Amino acid sequence: MNIEGIKLGKQTYRIRNHDALNIVVERLVEIDPTKSPAFDPDKHDGAIRYEYREPKYHSSVESALASLIGRAAGDSNARTLSELLGEIKQFKREIRRLMSVEGI
């Protein structure tokens, strides 16, 4: 299993099998090498790239999906509990929609 491009809120995630016992949720991050203190334009390419990072390991798909919702909620700009709850409900609807598209 390798499901990429799961857009929830401002972030993009993927869920993948790490091995027979672990499912991993990762966040897509932008890498700008020019911001590194070790960057040398004569030696390094300054092109921006994207990588999945910040792995969180889970023993089940259900746990991975719950983690995905929690991570997306953690990136929220909600100012009230009501706004946060609305966003969490929207994330759950989006995951259900994606699961129906994927045939799960």
C-alpha positions, 0 to 999 in steps of 0.5 A: 500500500502506498497512498500519496497526495492525501490533502487535508487542510494545508498539508499533504500526506501519504500512508504506506506500508513500512514492513509487515507490521507497520503502517507509516503516515508521512507529511510532504515538506518543501526542501529549499537547499538555499536556506541551509547554512552548508549551501554553496551555490558553486557545489550544490543545486539550489532547486526546491524539491519535495520529500515525505518526512516526519514518519509516524508508525502505526500497527493498523490502518485505523490507527494511521487514519486517526493519526492523519486526522490528528496531525491535520487538526494540529496544523489548524488555524482554528480560533475556537473549539467549534472551528476546530471541530468543524475542521475535524469533521471535514477531514473525516468526510474527506477521508471517507470520500477518498476511501470510496474513490479508492474502493476501500 
